[in-house]
Amino acid sequence: KTQDPRFSRLLRRHTALEQHVRNMESAKATPAQPVLAMLKREKQVLEGELRAILQGMPVAEAA
């Protein structure tokens, strides 16, 4: 699936989001909970899309 440009784009975005969430959670200051929750939801959506691609299921293209 690394040859699939959509999969590669989703995977890069997911990896960046995961790192951003980790950084926010490990910061000394309390992260803005609404922002952190939004990032986690976006990461979950990306995980679902990546899983669907790996399983060969059709996925609606996100905007």
mmCIF file of the N, C-alpha and C atoms, coordinates in Angstrom:
data_MODEL
# 
_entry.id   MODEL 
# 
loop_
_atom_site.group_PDB 
_atom_site.id 
_atom_site.type_symbol 
_atom_site.label_atom_id 
_atom_site.label_alt_id 
_atom_site.label_comp_id 
_atom_site.label_asym_id 
_atom_site.label_entity_id 
_atom_site.label_seq_id 
_atom_site.pdbx_PDB_ins_code 
_atom_site.Cartn_x 
_atom_site.Cartn_y 
_atom_site.Cartn_z 
_atom_site.occupancy 
_atom_site.B_iso_or_equiv 
_atom_site.pdbx_formal_charge 
_atom_site.auth_seq_id 
_atom_site.auth_comp_id 
_atom_site.auth_asym_id 
_atom_site.auth_atom_id 
_atom_site.pdbx_PDB_model_num 
ATOM 1   N N  . LYS A 1 1  ? 0.803   -1.206 0.000  1.00 0.00 ? 1  LYS A N  1 
ATOM 2   C CA . LYS A 1 1  ? 0.000   0.000  0.000  1.00 0.00 ? 1  LYS A CA 1 
ATOM 3   C C  . LYS A 1 1  ? 0.845   1.269  0.000  1.00 0.00 ? 1  LYS A C  1 
ATOM 4   N N  . THR A 1 2  ? 2.153   1.141  0.178  1.00 0.00 ? 2  THR A N  1 
ATOM 5   C CA . THR A 1 2  ? 2.994   2.339  0.186  1.00 0.00 ? 2  THR A CA 1 
ATOM 6   C C  . THR A 1 2  ? 3.072   2.982  -1.197 1.00 0.00 ? 2  THR A C  1 
ATOM 7   N N  . GLN A 1 3  ? 2.671   2.264  -2.242 1.00 0.00 ? 3  GLN A N  1 
ATOM 8   C CA . GLN A 1 3  ? 2.667   2.833  -3.585 1.00 0.00 ? 3  GLN A CA 1 
ATOM 9   C C  . GLN A 1 3  ? 1.395   3.628  -3.857 1.00 0.00 ? 3  GLN A C  1 
ATOM 10  N N  . ASP A 1 4  ? 0.394   3.490  -3.007 1.00 0.00 ? 4  ASP A N  1 
ATOM 11  C CA . ASP A 1 4  ? -0.882  4.199  -3.139 1.00 0.00 ? 4  ASP A CA 1 
ATOM 12  C C  . ASP A 1 4  ? -0.711  5.608  -2.586 1.00 0.00 ? 4  ASP A C  1 
ATOM 13  N N  . PRO A 1 5  ? -0.818  6.648  -3.433 1.00 0.00 ? 5  PRO A N  1 
ATOM 14  C CA . PRO A 1 5  ? -0.584  8.016  -2.960 1.00 0.00 ? 5  PRO A CA 1 
ATOM 15  C C  . PRO A 1 5  ? -1.571  8.442  -1.866 1.00 0.00 ? 5  PRO A C  1 
ATOM 16  N N  . ARG A 1 6  ? -2.813  8.019  -1.956 1.00 0.00 ? 6  ARG A N  1 
ATOM 17  C CA . ARG A 1 6  ? -3.803  8.380  -0.936 1.00 0.00 ? 6  ARG A CA 1 
ATOM 18  C C  . ARG A 1 6  ? -3.436  7.738  0.398  1.00 0.00 ? 6  ARG A C  1 
ATOM 19  N N  . PHE A 1 7  ? -3.067  6.464  0.367  1.00 0.00 ? 7  PHE A N  1 
ATOM 20  C CA . PHE A 1 7  ? -2.682  5.766  1.592  1.00 0.00 ? 7  PHE A CA 1 
ATOM 21  C C  . PHE A 1 7  ? -1.460  6.443  2.214  1.00 0.00 ? 7  PHE A C  1 
ATOM 22  N N  . SER A 1 8  ? -0.484  6.776  1.398  1.00 0.00 ? 8  SER A N  1 
ATOM 23  C CA . SER A 1 8  ? 0.732   7.429  1.903  1.00 0.00 ? 8  SER A CA 1 
ATOM 24  C C  . SER A 1 8  ? 0.404   8.770  2.538  1.00 0.00 ? 8  SER A C  1 
ATOM 25  N N  . ARG A 1 9  ? -0.473  9.538  1.900  1.00 0.00 ? 9  ARG A N  1 
ATOM 26  C CA . ARG A 1 9  ? -0.870  10.844 2.434  1.00 0.00 ? 9  ARG A CA 1 
ATOM 27  C C  . ARG A 1 9  ? -1.590  10.675 3.773  1.00 0.00 ? 9  ARG A C  1 
ATOM 28  N N  . LEU A 1 10 ? -2.523  9.724  3.846  1.00 0.00 ? 10 LEU A N  1 
ATOM 29  C CA . LEU A 1 10 ? -3.254  9.480  5.094  1.00 0.00 ? 10 LEU A CA 1 
ATOM 30  C C  . LEU A 1 10 ? -2.315  9.010  6.196  1.00 0.00 ? 10 LEU A C  1 
ATOM 31  N N  . LEU A 1 11 ? -1.374  8.147  5.851  1.00 0.00 ? 11 LEU A N  1 
ATOM 32  C CA . LEU A 1 11 ? -0.436  7.625  6.839  1.00 0.00 ? 11 LEU A CA 1 
ATOM 33  C C  . LEU A 1 11 ? 0.466   8.737  7.381  1.00 0.00 ? 11 LEU A C  1 
ATOM 34  N N  . ARG A 1 12 ? 0.947   9.615  6.497  1.00 0.00 ? 12 ARG A N  1 
ATOM 35  C CA . ARG A 1 12 ? 1.773   10.743 6.951  1.00 0.00 ? 12 ARG A CA 1 
ATOM 36  C C  . ARG A 1 12 ? 0.980   11.647 7.886  1.00 0.00 ? 12 ARG A C  1 
ATOM 37  N N  . ARG A 1 13 ? -0.267  11.935 7.532  1.00 0.00 ? 13 ARG A N  1 
ATOM 38  C CA . ARG A 1 13 ? -1.109  12.794 8.368  1.00 0.00 ? 13 ARG A CA 1 
ATOM 39  C C  . ARG A 1 13 ? -1.372  12.128 9.721  1.00 0.00 ? 13 ARG A C  1 
ATOM 40  N N  . HIS A 1 14 ? -1.647  10.830 9.705  1.00 0.00 ? 14 HIS A N  1 
ATOM 41  C CA . HIS A 1 14 ? -1.895  10.091 10.941 1.00 0.00 ? 14 HIS A CA 1 
ATOM 42  C C  . HIS A 1 14 ? -0.660  10.115 11.838 1.00 0.00 ? 14 HIS A C  1 
ATOM 43  N N  . THR A 1 15 ? 0.497   9.884  11.267 1.00 0.00 ? 15 THR A N  1 
ATOM 44  C CA . THR A 1 15 ? 1.740   9.884  12.040 1.00 0.00 ? 15 THR A CA 1 
ATOM 45  C C  . THR A 1 15 ? 1.998   11.256 12.652 1.00 0.00 ? 15 THR A C  1 
ATOM 46  N N  . ALA A 1 16 ? 1.775   12.306 11.879 1.00 0.00 ? 16 ALA A N  1 
ATOM 47  C CA . ALA A 1 16 ? 1.971   13.664 12.387 1.00 0.00 ? 16 ALA A CA 1 
ATOM 48  C C  . ALA A 1 16 ? 0.985   13.972 13.519 1.00 0.00 ? 16 ALA A C  1 
ATOM 49  N N  . LEU A 1 17 ? -0.263  13.565 13.353 1.00 0.00 ? 17 LEU A N  1 
ATOM 50  C CA . LEU A 1 17 ? -1.262  13.788 14.395 1.00 0.00 ? 17 LEU A CA 1 
ATOM 51  C C  . LEU A 1 17 ? -0.910  13.027 15.661 1.00 0.00 ? 17 LEU A C  1 
ATOM 52  N N  . GLU A 1 18 ? -0.486  11.790 15.503 1.00 0.00 ? 18 GLU A N  1 
ATOM 53  C CA . GLU A 1 18 ? -0.128  10.982 16.664 1.00 0.00 ? 18 GLU A CA 1 
ATOM 54  C C  . GLU A 1 18 ? 1.005   11.635 17.450 1.00 0.00 ? 18 GLU A C  1 
ATOM 55  N N  . GLN A 1 19 ? 2.009   12.127 16.749 1.00 0.00 ? 19 GLN A N  1 
ATOM 56  C CA . GLN A 1 19 ? 3.132   12.790 17.413 1.00 0.00 ? 19 GLN A CA 1 
ATOM 57  C C  . GLN A 1 19 ? 2.674   14.076 18.102 1.00 0.00 ? 19 GLN A C  1 
ATOM 58  N N  . HIS A 1 20 ? 1.814   14.819 17.443 1.00 0.00 ? 20 HIS A N  1 
ATOM 59  C CA . HIS A 1 20 ? 1.299   16.068 18.010 1.00 0.00 ? 20 HIS A CA 1 
ATOM 60  C C  . HIS A 1 20 ? 0.505   15.784 19.289 1.00 0.00 ? 20 HIS A C  1 
ATOM 61  N N  . VAL A 1 21 ? -0.339  14.756 19.262 1.00 0.00 ? 21 VAL A N  1 
ATOM 62  C CA . VAL A 1 21 ? -1.124  14.382 20.442 1.00 0.00 ? 21 VAL A CA 1 
ATOM 63  C C  . VAL A 1 21 ? -0.197  13.963 21.578 1.00 0.00 ? 21 VAL A C  1 
ATOM 64  N N  . ARG A 1 22 ? 0.806   13.148 21.274 1.00 0.00 ? 22 ARG A N  1 
ATOM 65  C CA . ARG A 1 22 ? 1.770   12.730 22.301 1.00 0.00 ? 22 ARG A CA 1 
ATOM 66  C C  . ARG A 1 22 ? 2.469   13.936 22.921 1.00 0.00 ? 22 ARG A C  1 
ATOM 67  N N  . ASN A 1 23 ? 2.893   14.866 22.069 1.00 0.00 ? 23 ASN A N  1 
ATOM 68  C CA . ASN A 1 23 ? 3.568   16.067 22.564 1.00 0.00 ? 23 ASN A CA 1 
ATOM 69  C C  . ASN A 1 23 ? 2.648   16.876 23.468 1.00 0.00 ? 23 ASN A C  1 
ATOM 70  N N  . MET A 1 24 ? 1.395   17.018 23.084 1.00 0.00 ? 24 MET A N  1 
ATOM 71  C CA . MET A 1 24 ? 0.450   17.779 23.893 1.00 0.00 ? 24 MET A CA 1 
ATOM 72  C C  . MET A 1 24 ? 0.198   17.085 25.231 1.00 0.00 ? 24 MET A C  1 
ATOM 73  N N  . GLU A 1 25 ? 0.062   15.762 25.208 1.00 0.00 ? 25 GLU A N  1 
ATOM 74  C CA . GLU A 1 25 ? -0.224  15.019 26.433 1.00 0.00 ? 25 GLU A CA 1 
ATOM 75  C C  . GLU A 1 25 ? 0.966   15.014 27.392 1.00 0.00 ? 25 GLU A C  1 
ATOM 76  N N  . SER A 1 26 ? 2.172   15.070 26.866 1.00 0.00 ? 26 SER A N  1 
ATOM 77  C CA . SER A 1 26 ? 3.352   15.012 27.722 1.00 0.00 ? 26 SER A CA 1 
ATOM 78  C C  . SER A 1 26 ? 3.849   16.391 28.153 1.00 0.00 ? 26 SER A C  1 
ATOM 79  N N  . ALA A 1 27 ? 3.231   17.454 27.634 1.00 0.00 ? 27 ALA A N  1 
ATOM 80  C CA . ALA A 1 27 ? 3.648   18.815 27.975 1.00 0.00 ? 27 ALA A CA 1 
ATOM 81  C C  . ALA A 1 27 ? 3.339   19.101 29.440 1.00 0.00 ? 27 ALA A C  1 
ATOM 82  N N  . LYS A 1 28 ? 4.152   19.965 30.044 1.00 0.00 ? 28 LYS A N  1 
ATOM 83  C CA . LYS A 1 28 ? 3.937   20.361 31.436 1.00 0.00 ? 28 LYS A CA 1 
ATOM 84  C C  . LYS A 1 28 ? 2.602   21.086 31.600 1.00 0.00 ? 28 LYS A C  1 
ATOM 85  N N  . ALA A 1 29 ? 2.288   21.960 30.659 1.00 0.00 ? 29 ALA A N  1 
ATOM 86  C CA . ALA A 1 29 ? 1.021   22.690 30.711 1.00 0.00 ? 29 ALA A CA 1 
ATOM 87  C C  . ALA A 1 29 ? -0.116  21.772 30.270 1.00 0.00 ? 29 ALA A C  1 
ATOM 88  N N  . THR A 1 30 ? -1.282  21.982 30.830 1.00 0.00 ? 30 THR A N  1 
ATOM 89  C CA . THR A 1 30 ? -2.445  21.184 30.451 1.00 0.00 ? 30 THR A CA 1 
ATOM 90  C C  . THR A 1 30 ? -2.876  21.597 29.053 1.00 0.00 ? 30 THR A C  1 
ATOM 91  N N  . PRO A 1 31 ? -2.962  20.628 28.136 1.00 0.00 ? 31 PRO A N  1 
ATOM 92  C CA . PRO A 1 31 ? -3.386  20.978 26.773 1.00 0.00 ? 31 PRO A CA 1 
ATOM 93  C C  . PRO A 1 31 ? -4.855  21.384 26.768 1.00 0.00 ? 31 PRO A C  1 
ATOM 94  N N  . ALA A 1 32 ? -5.208  22.175 25.803 1.00 0.00 ? 32 ALA A N  1 
ATOM 95  C CA . ALA A 1 32 ? -6.606  22.568 25.638 1.00 0.00 ? 32 ALA A CA 1 
ATOM 96  C C  . ALA A 1 32 ? -7.405  21.312 25.292 1.00 0.00 ? 32 ALA A C  1 
ATOM 97  N N  . GLN A 1 33 ? -8.239  20.884 26.200 1.00 0.00 ? 33 GLN A N  1 
ATOM 98  C CA . GLN A 1 33 ? -8.967  19.631 26.023 1.00 0.00 ? 33 GLN A CA 1 
ATOM 99  C C  . GLN A 1 33 ? -9.802  19.566 24.744 1.00 0.00 ? 33 GLN A C  1 
ATOM 100 N N  . PRO A 1 34 ? -10.524 20.629 24.365 1.00 0.00 ? 34 PRO A N  1 
ATOM 101 C CA . PRO A 1 34 ? -11.289 20.543 23.120 1.00 0.00 ? 34 PRO A CA 1 
ATOM 102 C C  . PRO A 1 34 ? -10.386 20.310 21.902 1.00 0.00 ? 34 PRO A C  1 
ATOM 103 N N  . VAL A 1 35 ? -9.235  20.958 21.894 1.00 0.00 ? 35 VAL A N  1 
ATOM 104 C CA . VAL A 1 35 ? -8.298  20.788 20.773 1.00 0.00 ? 35 VAL A CA 1 
ATOM 105 C C  . VAL A 1 35 ? -7.752  19.373 20.770 1.00 0.00 ? 35 VAL A C  1 
ATOM 106 N N  . LEU A 1 36 ? -7.353  18.874 21.922 1.00 0.00 ? 36 LEU A N  1 
ATOM 107 C CA . LEU A 1 36 ? -6.813  17.524 22.031 1.00 0.00 ? 36 LEU A CA 1 
ATOM 108 C C  . LEU A 1 36 ? -7.864  16.502 21.614 1.00 0.00 ? 36 LEU A C  1 
ATOM 109 N N  . ALA A 1 37 ? -9.095  16.684 22.054 1.00 0.00 ? 37 ALA A N  1 
ATOM 110 C CA . ALA A 1 37 ? -10.176 15.763 21.689 1.00 0.00 ? 37 ALA A CA 1 
ATOM 111 C C  . ALA A 1 37 ? -10.415 15.774 20.184 1.00 0.00 ? 37 ALA A C  1 
ATOM 112 N N  . MET A 1 38 ? -10.373 16.957 19.571 1.00 0.00 ? 38 MET A N  1 
ATOM 113 C CA . MET A 1 38 ? -10.575 17.070 18.130 1.00 0.00 ? 38 MET A CA 1 
ATOM 114 C C  . MET A 1 38 ? -9.462  16.336 17.368 1.00 0.00 ? 38 MET A C  1 
ATOM 115 N N  . LEU A 1 39 ? -8.220  16.515 17.809 1.00 0.00 ? 39 LEU A N  1 
ATOM 116 C CA . LEU A 1 39 ? -7.099  15.845 17.154 1.00 0.00 ? 39 LEU A CA 1 
ATOM 117 C C  . LEU A 1 39 ? -7.212  14.330 17.286 1.00 0.00 ? 39 LEU A C  1 
ATOM 118 N N  . LYS A 1 40 ? -7.630  13.867 18.443 1.00 0.00 ? 40 LYS A N  1 
ATOM 119 C CA . LYS A 1 40 ? -7.797  12.421 18.641 1.00 0.00 ? 40 LYS A CA 1 
ATOM 120 C C  . LYS A 1 40 ? -8.900  11.866 17.752 1.00 0.00 ? 40 LYS A C  1 
ATOM 121 N N  . ARG A 1 41 ? -10.010 12.621 17.601 1.00 0.00 ? 41 ARG A N  1 
ATOM 122 C CA . ARG A 1 41 ? -11.093 12.161 16.720 1.00 0.00 ? 41 ARG A CA 1 
ATOM 123 C C  . ARG A 1 41 ? -10.604 12.098 15.274 1.00 0.00 ? 41 ARG A C  1 
ATOM 124 N N  . GLU A 1 42 ? -9.864  13.105 14.841 1.00 0.00 ? 42 GLU A N  1 
ATOM 125 C CA . GLU A 1 42 ? -9.337  13.113 13.472 1.00 0.00 ? 42 GLU A CA 1 
ATOM 126 C C  . GLU A 1 42 ? -8.403  11.920 13.256 1.00 0.00 ? 42 GLU A C  1 
ATOM 127 N N  . LYS A 1 43 ? -7.585  11.632 14.266 1.00 0.00 ? 43 LYS A N  1 
ATOM 128 C CA . LYS A 1 43 ? -6.671  10.492 14.182 1.00 0.00 ? 43 LYS A CA 1 
ATOM 129 C C  . LYS A 1 43 ? -7.455  9.185  14.063 1.00 0.00 ? 43 LYS A C  1 
ATOM 130 N N  . GLN A 1 44 ? -8.550  9.051  14.790 1.00 0.00 ? 44 GLN A N  1 
ATOM 131 C CA . GLN A 1 44 ? -9.373  7.850  14.720 1.00 0.00 ? 44 GLN A CA 1 
ATOM 132 C C  . GLN A 1 44 ? -10.005 7.694  13.339 1.00 0.00 ? 44 GLN A C  1 
ATOM 133 N N  . VAL A 1 45 ? -10.452 8.796  12.759 1.00 0.00 ? 45 VAL A N  1 
ATOM 134 C CA . VAL A 1 45 ? -11.029 8.751  11.415 1.00 0.00 ? 45 VAL A CA 1 
ATOM 135 C C  . VAL A 1 45 ? -9.975  8.268  10.424 1.00 0.00 ? 45 VAL A C  1 
ATOM 136 N N  . LEU A 1 46 ? -8.766  8.813  10.532 1.00 0.00 ? 46 LEU A N  1 
ATOM 137 C CA . LEU A 1 46 ? -7.674  8.399  9.644  1.00 0.00 ? 46 LEU A CA 1 
ATOM 138 C C  . LEU A 1 46 ? -7.351  6.922  9.832  1.00 0.00 ? 46 LEU A C  1 
ATOM 139 N N  . GLU A 1 47 ? -7.341  6.453  11.081 1.00 0.00 ? 47 GLU A N  1 
ATOM 140 C CA . GLU A 1 47 ? -7.082  5.036  11.340 1.00 0.00 ? 47 GLU A CA 1 
ATOM 141 C C  . GLU A 1 47 ? -8.123  4.169  10.646 1.00 0.00 ? 47 GLU A C  1 
ATOM 142 N N  . GLY A 1 48 ? -9.381  4.584  10.699 1.00 0.00 ? 48 GLY A N  1 
ATOM 143 C CA . GLY A 1 48 ? -10.450 3.843  10.039 1.00 0.00 ? 48 GLY A CA 1 
ATOM 144 C C  . GLY A 1 48 ? -10.256 3.806  8.536  1.00 0.00 ? 48 GLY A C  1 
ATOM 145 N N  . GLU A 1 49 ? -9.892  4.928  7.952  1.00 0.00 ? 49 GLU A N  1 
ATOM 146 C CA . GLU A 1 49 ? -9.662  4.979  6.509  1.00 0.00 ? 49 GLU A CA 1 
ATOM 147 C C  . GLU A 1 49 ? -8.473  4.107  6.109  1.00 0.00 ? 49 GLU A C  1 
ATOM 148 N N  . LEU A 1 50 ? -7.399  4.177  6.889  1.00 0.00 ? 50 LEU A N  1 
ATOM 149 C CA . LEU A 1 50 ? -6.215  3.356  6.593  1.00 0.00 ? 50 LEU A CA 1 
ATOM 150 C C  . LEU A 1 50 ? -6.559  1.873  6.709  1.00 0.00 ? 50 LEU A C  1 
ATOM 151 N N  . ARG A 1 51 ? -7.299  1.514  7.751  1.00 0.00 ? 51 ARG A N  1 
ATOM 152 C CA . ARG A 1 51 ? -7.692  0.115  7.947  1.00 0.00 ? 51 ARG A CA 1 
ATOM 153 C C  . ARG A 1 51 ? -8.548  -0.372 6.774  1.00 0.00 ? 51 ARG A C  1 
ATOM 154 N N  . ALA A 1 52 ? -9.485  0.485  6.330  1.00 0.00 ? 52 ALA A N  1 
ATOM 155 C CA . ALA A 1 52 ? -10.350 0.126  5.206  1.00 0.00 ? 52 ALA A CA 1 
ATOM 156 C C  . ALA A 1 52 ? -9.539  -0.085 3.936  1.00 0.00 ? 52 ALA A C  1 
ATOM 157 N N  . ILE A 1 53 ? -8.551  0.765  3.702  1.00 0.00 ? 53 ILE A N  1 
ATOM 158 C CA . ILE A 1 53 ? -7.700  0.610  2.519  1.00 0.00 ? 53 ILE A CA 1 
ATOM 159 C C  . ILE A 1 53 ? -6.943  -0.707 2.597  1.00 0.00 ? 53 ILE A C  1 
ATOM 160 N N  . LEU A 1 54 ? -6.383  -1.006 3.766  1.00 0.00 ? 54 LEU A N  1 
ATOM 161 C CA . LEU A 1 54 ? -5.630  -2.248 3.922  1.00 0.00 ? 54 LEU A CA 1 
ATOM 162 C C  . LEU A 1 54 ? -6.505  -3.478 3.750  1.00 0.00 ? 54 LEU A C  1 
ATOM 163 N N  . GLN A 1 55 ? -7.776  -3.371 4.119  1.00 0.00 ? 55 GLN A N  1 
ATOM 164 C CA . GLN A 1 55 ? -8.702  -4.489 3.985  1.00 0.00 ? 55 GLN A CA 1 
ATOM 165 C C  . GLN A 1 55 ? -9.367  -4.523 2.620  1.00 0.00 ? 55 GLN A C  1 
ATOM 166 N N  . GLY A 1 56 ? -9.053  -3.537 1.777  1.00 0.00 ? 56 GLY A N  1 
ATOM 167 C CA . GLY A 1 56 ? -9.586  -3.512 0.415  1.00 0.00 ? 56 GLY A CA 1 
ATOM 168 C C  . GLY A 1 56 ? -11.014 -3.033 0.328  1.00 0.00 ? 56 GLY A C  1 
ATOM 169 N N  . MET A 1 57 ? -11.489 -2.339 1.342  1.00 0.00 ? 57 MET A N  1 
ATOM 170 C CA . MET A 1 57 ? -12.845 -1.837 1.342  1.00 0.00 ? 57 MET A CA 1 
ATOM 171 C C  . MET A 1 57 ? -12.891 -0.455 0.718  1.00 0.00 ? 57 MET A C  1 
ATOM 172 N N  . PRO A 1 58 ? -13.962 -0.142 -0.014 1.00 0.00 ? 58 PRO A N  1 
ATOM 173 C CA . PRO A 1 58 ? -14.074 1.207  -0.562 1.00 0.00 ? 58 PRO A CA 1 
ATOM 174 C C  . PRO A 1 58 ? -14.313 2.211  0.550  1.00 0.00 ? 58 PRO A C  1 
ATOM 175 N N  . VAL A 1 59 ? -13.665 3.373  0.443  1.00 0.00 ? 59 VAL A N  1 
ATOM 176 C CA . VAL A 1 59 ? -13.791 4.426  1.445  1.00 0.00 ? 59 VAL A CA 1 
ATOM 177 C C  . VAL A 1 59 ? -14.117 5.717  0.714  1.00 0.00 ? 59 VAL A C  1 
ATOM 178 N N  . ALA A 1 60 ? -15.070 6.466  1.236  1.00 0.00 ? 60 ALA A N  1 
ATOM 179 C CA . ALA A 1 60 ? -15.409 7.761  0.635  1.00 0.00 ? 60 ALA A CA 1 
ATOM 180 C C  . ALA A 1 60 ? -14.222 8.699  0.800  1.00 0.00 ? 60 ALA A C  1 
ATOM 181 N N  . GLU A 1 61 ? -13.882 9.414  -0.239 1.00 0.00 ? 61 GLU A N  1 
ATOM 182 C CA . GLU A 1 61 ? -12.754 10.354 -0.206 1.00 0.00 ? 61 GLU A CA 1 
ATOM 183 C C  . GLU A 1 61 ? -13.103 11.515 0.695  1.00 0.00 ? 61 GLU A C  1 
ATOM 184 N N  . ALA A 1 62 ? -12.241 11.788 1.668  1.00 0.00 ? 62 ALA A N  1 
ATOM 185 C CA . ALA A 1 62 ? -12.455 12.920 2.574  1.00 0.00 ? 62 ALA A CA 1 
ATOM 186 C C  . ALA A 1 62 ? -12.037 14.213 1.911  1.00 0.00 ? 62 ALA A C  1 
ATOM 187 N N  . ALA A 1 63 ? -12.623 15.287 2.354  1.00 0.00 ? 63 ALA A N  1 
ATOM 188 C CA . ALA A 1 63 ? -12.295 16.599 1.758  1.00 0.00 ? 63 ALA A CA 1 
ATOM 189 C C  . ALA A 1 63 ? -10.955 17.085 2.203  1.00 0.00 ? 63 ALA A C  1 
# 
